[in-house]
Amino acid sequence: MKKGIFTFLLLFILGVFGWWWFGAEEKASPVFKEAHSRLKVVASGYVPYDLLRTIGGDKIELSQLIPAGAEPHHFEPTPGAIISIRQADLFVYISPEIEPWAADILKGMQGVQVVEAGPVLEGEDPHVWITPYGALAMAQEIEKALSHVDPKNKSYYRQNLKQFEKQIQSLHAAFKQGLARCKTQEMVHVGHRAFGALAHDYGLELHALSGTSHQGEHSVRRLAELVKLIKARQITAVFTEEMLAPDLARTVSAETGVNVLPLYTVHGVSKEDFTSGKTYLDFMRQNLANLQLGLQCQI
């Protein structure tokens, strides 16, 4: 009899303890699930990173593969970078033309949705985002991918895309108006031909030191041609890019007496700019201001 009472009490105590334990765990579990339910997304560089941040907002857990301050064209993925992609739900990069290293690490990749946000036809300028509507096209591809992988938040992503589209329309209007009345339309860029689409869209004539790839040769002959052009056309300013060593631009400036102004490709940004949270729109507005200054535009 005593043994039966003892067994009953033991089972009762275990039952109460079990109810408390599992009940408490059940109450805590939604917090855990919510903390880990966000889509895990990896972006190759800063352009897709910023567009993902804009469209994905607080519904995604976002990281960037190429470290801030690193040269994106010469990036070599580490084992840790490859692991971060394998552990993601979604990996977004621009294109094989811009990020040739991506092809190798994506071979045999399973369980990860991969999106090429800025595809181009062979021979076309791969810098699709360096004009407002090119960036919008990338954002649209990103929204499609997020909505496909995470359909329950589709309306959230679409709303963010609509808001970004309004900002792009405003940016385009600012470029159109801001570059309409300039003393010169000749844009001399002491760097690679990354701003071709921008020049085309806003009626500028681009003269670049090399082609659309950073691998292009900065020949002495081409440098001499630019110097001759600057003197003949009485150009007062040239442009360079943020990830390019300043030596070439300084050489041109010393030969011609022109000012040197930066333009941002946005593909790679400094650690300071990354930490401060500067956006694609911020960089493009700065590009517009520098173009207006260098081309002597009426504002």
Secondary structure by P-SEA (a helix, b strand, c coil): caaaaaaaaaaaaaaaaaaaaaaaaaaaaaaaaaacccbbbbbccaaaaaaaaaaaccccccccccccccccccccccaaaaaaaaaccbbbbccccccccccccccccccbbbbbcccccccccccccccaaaaaaaaaaaaaaaaaacccaaaaaaaaaaaaaaaaaaaaaaaaaaaccccccbbbbcccccaaaaaaaccccccccccccccccccaaaaaaaaaaaaaacccbbbbcccccaaaaaaaaaacbbbbbbbbccccccaaaaaacccaaaaaaaaaaaaaaaacccc
